[in-house]
Amino acid sequence: MKINNIGNHNMNPYKRNFNKMDQVGKTEKTASDKIEISTAAKEMQEVSKLGKERQAKVEALKDQVQSGNYTIDAKAIAKGLKNFYNRS
């Protein structure tokens, strides 16, 4: 007894895989990318702007130290240290 045409034996498996790849390629072409920046990332960008201001301040202090015009306020340093250690 001979049984024919059961299942998909007549279909070429390579062609079936090729057809799947064509379908995937078509869906990828229609899709588009979208970027959203979160509020946390926006805040980080603001911090980097502050970094530029800080860099300018550091450069000014370096110039003062190199020229010998930089003076230290001992009372302000002592007050800052006292506040720091009292906070802890």
C-alpha positions as CSV (number, residue, x, y, z in Angstrom):
1,M,0.0,0.0,0.0
2,K,1.3,3.4,-0.9
3,I,0.3,6.7,0.7
4,N,1.0,10.0,-1.1
5,N,0.6,13.8,-0.4
6,I,0.8,13.8,3.4
7,G,2.1,16.9,5.0
8,N,4.2,19.5,3.1
9,H,6.7,17.2,1.4
10,N,6.2,18.7,-2.0
11,M,7.4,22.2,-0.9
12,N,11.1,23.0,-1.1
13,P,12.3,24.0,2.5
14,Y,14.9,26.4,1.1
15,K,12.3,28.3,-0.8
16,R,10.1,28.4,2.3
17,N,13.0,30.0,4.2
18,F,13.6,32.4,1.3
19,N,10.0,33.6,1.4
20,K,10.3,34.2,5.1
21,M,13.3,36.4,4.6
22,D,11.5,38.4,1.9
23,Q,8.7,39.1,4.4
24,V,11.1,40.2,7.1
25,G,12.9,42.5,4.7
26,K,9.6,44.2,3.6
27,T,8.5,44.9,7.2
28,E,11.9,46.4,8.1
29,K,11.8,48.8,5.2
30,T,8.5,50.3,6.4
31,A,9.5,50.7,10.0
32,S,11.2,53.9,11.2
33,D,13.3,54.8,14.2
34,K,12.2,57.2,16.8
35,I,14.2,58.8,19.6
36,E,12.8,60.3,22.8
37,I,15.0,62.0,25.4
38,S,13.9,61.5,29.0
39,T,13.7,64.3,31.5
40,A,16.6,62.7,33.4
41,A,18.8,62.9,30.3
42,K,17.8,66.5,29.8
43,E,18.8,67.3,33.4
44,M,22.2,65.7,32.7
45,Q,22.7,68.0,29.7
46,E,22.0,70.9,32.0
47,V,24.7,69.7,34.4
48,S,27.2,69.5,31.5
49,K,26.5,73.2,30.9
50,L,27.4,73.9,34.5
51,G,30.6,72.0,34.0
52,K,31.7,74.6,31.4
53,E,31.0,77.4,33.9
54,R,33.0,75.5,36.5
55,Q,35.9,75.0,34.1
56,A,36.0,78.8,33.4
57,K,36.1,79.4,37.2
58,V,38.9,76.9,37.6
59,E,40.9,78.5,34.8
60,A,40.5,82.0,36.5
61,L,41.7,80.5,39.8
62,K,44.7,78.9,38.1
63,D,45.6,82.3,36.6
64,Q,45.4,84.0,40.0
65,V,47.6,81.3,41.7
66,Q,50.2,81.5,39.0
67,S,50.3,85.3,39.1
68,G,50.5,85.4,42.9
69,N,47.2,87.3,43.3
70,Y,45.2,84.5,45.0
71,T,44.4,85.1,48.6
72,I,43.0,82.6,51.1
73,D,40.2,83.5,53.5
74,A,41.0,81.4,56.5
75,K,37.7,82.3,58.3
76,A,35.6,81.1,55.4
77,I,37.5,77.8,55.2
78,A,37.1,77.3,59.0
79,K,33.4,78.1,58.8
80,G,33.0,75.6,55.9
81,L,34.8,72.8,57.7
82,K,32.8,73.4,60.9
83,N,29.5,73.3,59.0
84,F,30.6,70.2,57.1
85,Y,31.5,68.2,60.3
86,N,28.5,69.5,62.3
87,R,26.2,68.2,59.5
88,S,27.4,64.6,59.8
